[in-house]
Amino acid sequence: MRRIASAIIFSCIALSMVAQNGVKVNFKGSTPTVTDFVWAAFPSLNYEDEEESGDRPWRMLQDAMTRHRQGLPQEQDETLTIDTKNGYIVCERRNDDFDHISRLEVCYWNEADGKHKLIAFNDMASFTGGSPCVTETSYMRFFRYDNATRRMVECDPPGFEIDYSCTYELPRSGKDIVVTQWNADGSSKRKVLKWNGKRFSY
């Protein structure tokens, strides 16, 4: 029992330290790529118990990137796009039986000060039967990377709040996030979160 209690306390301390100090981003060359950010963030994204994590959204991306790294083909009905030049990754899984598509996106922005980068992890872009599919595991999370320390720390969405009646599309080209507001009657309205080098605004 003491060992279990000690393990729990140690885990809590470790998580607290990660929250305060962020996570180290390992990379080769002069600057990290979007892939480097994703590998660094996976421990924070896959927060569920190991026994339950196999079906979780970000485990899908982690498995797909592991296959890509090993030169293996992707699973049937899954696609992975890594656009290093534009700092963008998208992983999709289609289930035609349920007319469902799971979509995970990652991208990053260079901040105007030249010293930081903002990284977004988006799991609010999945659909079933053409309607948005938001579950208890859906979220969009942001991290801020410091060029000097080579660490990234989770942060609040800069300049806006996440609206769970919306879906979000991260930019593969350009800098702005497209937001779709979904109404109860199935109608929708698109808005744009514009990036100014530091934060977003409508």
N, C-alpha and C positions, 0 to 999 in steps of 0.2 A: 504493500500500500504506500509506503514511504517513497519507493522508487517511482510509482505512478504520479504521486503528488509532486515530486521533484521534477519529473519530466514535464508536467503541465506548467509548473512555475517557470521552468527554463524556456519552454516554448513561448509563454507570454512575454517574457523578457526579450527574447529574440525578436518577436514580432514588433514589440515596442521600439527596439533599436532600429529595425528596418524602416519603420514609419518615420523615425526622426532623422536617420542618416541616409535613407534611401538605399538603392542597390547599385553595386558596381557594374558598369557596362564594359565588358571586355571586347576589344576590337583590334584589328590589324590596320595599319596605315595611319593617316593623319586625322581621320574623323570617322565616327561610327556610321553604319548604315541602318536602314529601317530593320533589317534582319537582326542586327546586333541588339537593338532596343527590345525586340520581341523576345529573344532568347533570355535577356536579362529580366524581363517582366514576368515570364511564365510562372515562377513560384508565387507571385502575388496574385496572378489572375486565376490560377487553379487552386482556390482556397479550400475546396471540399475535401472530405476524407478520401483517402486513396481508393477505398472500396467503391465509392460512389462516383468517382471522377471520370470514369470511362465514357459516360454519356453526356458530360458537361460540355458546353459550347467551346470553351477555349482549349480543352483537351483535343478536340477535333483539329484545331489549327496546329497544336503542338505535334500531334501525330503526323499530320500532313507535311509539316516542315522537317520532321525527322526523316520521313521517307524521301523527301527532296534532297536532304543532306546526304543520304546514303545512296542516292541515285536509283531509287526504287520507284515503280509506277504508283500513282495515286489509287485510292480505292474507287470502285465503280460508283458512278454518280457524284464523285467529288472532283473539284478543280481547285488548283492553287495557283495564284498569279503573284509573282514577286517582281515588282517594278522598282529596282534599286535606284535608277536614275531619278525617278519622281518621288522616291521615299514613300511607297505605297504597297500594301499587301492586301489581298482579298482571298478568302477561302469560302467556297460554296459547297453545300451538300444538297442534292435534290432527292425528294421522295415522291415519285409520281403517284404512288398508291394513295397518299394523303394530300396530294397537290401542295406539297410543302417545300420551301427552300430556306435553309439556314445560311446566313451570310455574316461573316466576320470580317471586319476591316481594321487596318492599322495605317496610320500615316503620321508624318511629323512636319513641323514648321520651324524654320529658322527665325528666332526672335530678332527684333530690330536692333537690340544692343550688341549683337554679334557674339554674345557670351553664353547664350542659352538656346535650347531647342525645346519645343513643346510636342509631346507625343500623345496621340489619341488612340484608344482601343475601343472599337464600336461593335456592340452586339445588339444594336437596336435597328436591324435592317432585315429581319426575317419575316416571311409571309406564309400564310396558309390560305389557299383558295383566293389569292389576290388581296387578302386582308392582312393587316399587320399582326404579327404574333409576338406579343410581349409577355414574358413569363417572369417568375420570381428570380430567374438567373440572368435576366436581360439587364444590361447596363452599358453606359459609356464612361470610361475612366480616362483621366489625364495624368500624365507624368511630366515633370520639368527636369530637363537634363542640363547640368552645369559643365561647360567645356573644361573648366579648370580642375574640378574634382573628379570628373569622369563618373559621376554618380547621378542617378535620377530619383526624384522624390515625387510621390503621388501628390496631386494638388486638386483643388476645386476646379470645375469648368471655368475658364477665364472669361468673365464678362456675361455669363448667362447661367440659367439653371436648367437641368435636365427635365423635360416634360415627357411623362410616360404615356401620353396620348399621341406622341409623335414618333416618327421614324426619322433616322438621320443618315445622310450619305456623305462620307468623307471624300475629299477631292483627290482624284488621281492626277488631274491637271488643274491648274489654278490654285487658289488658296482658301476658298470659302466652303462652308458646310451647308448643304441643302437640307432643309427641315420640311417634313410633310406633316401637317396637323390633320388628324383623322377625327371625323365627327361620328356621333352615334348612328347616324343614318347611312354611313358608308361614304359620304362625300369627303373631300379633302382639300386642303389649301397648302400651297408650297410657299415657303419663306426662305430667306438666305441669311445665314450668319456670316458676316463679312469680317475678315481677318485684317487687323491694322498693324501687325508686327508685335503686338503685345497681348491683345485680347480680341474677342469676338463681340459683335453687336449687330442688331437688326437694322 
